[in-house]
Amino acid sequence: MYTIAAAQGCLIQKLSFGIVYTIMFNLARAQVFLVMILCSLRPRGVVEAKGLSPMFVFGDSYLDTGNRDNLSRPWNPPYGMTWPDRPAGRYSDGHSLTDVVAKAIGSSSPIPYRVCNEEIYRSEIVKYGVNFAVGGSGAFQGLINTTNLRGQVDNLVSLLEAHSIELPPPQRTLALLCIGGNDYTQFFKANGSRKDLPDLTRRIVGGITENLKRLHDLGVRKFAVFNLGPLGCIPKHTAINSYKYCISALNIFSEHHNRVFVQEVHATLSALEDTDFIILDQYRAFLLVINQARLFGKRS
């Protein structure tokens, strides 16, 4: 079972599996917060009516809930000032996408991999799962020395093989994944040539599909996977124009990535046995909130 969820046109649209996008735009900090709410899903959908609580989470800062060390940026102000009133290891002034998805499926956020061996968290892991996502990481190479996607799946394999921690059965978990943007940012930072971008896209998408298959081999059967947001709209790139408009040339790269991504992820997961999945379209959701800011409380 498969669908692509997106915020379309000028309205927040409820889609076939009860996927609703709610989006908030904080212009003061030039940040976009995309909140995805999964609700009232049909049997054999991505989540079976509150019956699938635990998650295994893989990706970058959109999903990280505390896997960076305590000296890194998300453990310092102004992060966490909206919730929980202090820095909490999230690259946000409030909840991360992981927190929102967990709440929507009737669960709590998975335990960060960095602390899952601590005794106080062990009883929680079997109920909520483990978050392996690390801010700054990439499918291959992120912005800093972090665990890439393959390494994150390796960490899950190590936990499963060690039997030192009780984990939720993989077939009962939802695998949540969002990654790829930092690979492109690193490429641009290194002054990579545009002619090499199609090959880079194939490598990034290939790395993602390879690890989706690895997760299936481990027993995971439910997947929710984000496509790539508009690279030309992130603060790192819009700073050159005082955050007034997106860089359209960079967004073209996102669009190319997403065409390849949807095709390959759909083909890969459709070919795997007993698999339900959804591809979440954050690209159009981000552009909606930027282009229709008044719908989300921005006054001119």
ZIQUIGI-V602627 format. One record per run of one state. SS is the DSSP state (hx for helix, st for strand, lp for the rest). FROM is the first residue (numbers start at 1). TO is the last residue. Records with the same first field share a line. If there is no record, write none. Layout:
SS = FROM-TO / FROM-TO
//
This chain:
lp = 1-1 / 7-18 / 30-30 / 39-54 / 60-72 / 76-96 / 105-110 / 116-118 / 132-148 / 163-169 / 173-173 / 179-180 / 190-193 / 218-221 / 227-230 / 234-234 / 242-247 / 271-275 / 292-292 / 297-300
st = 2-6 / 19-26 / 31-38 / 55-59 / 111-112 / 129-131 / 174-178 / 222-226 / 276-281
hx = 27-29 / 73-75 / 97-104 / 113-115 / 119-128 / 149-162 / 170-172 / 181-189 / 194-217 / 231-233 / 235-241 / 248-270 / 282-291 / 293-296
//
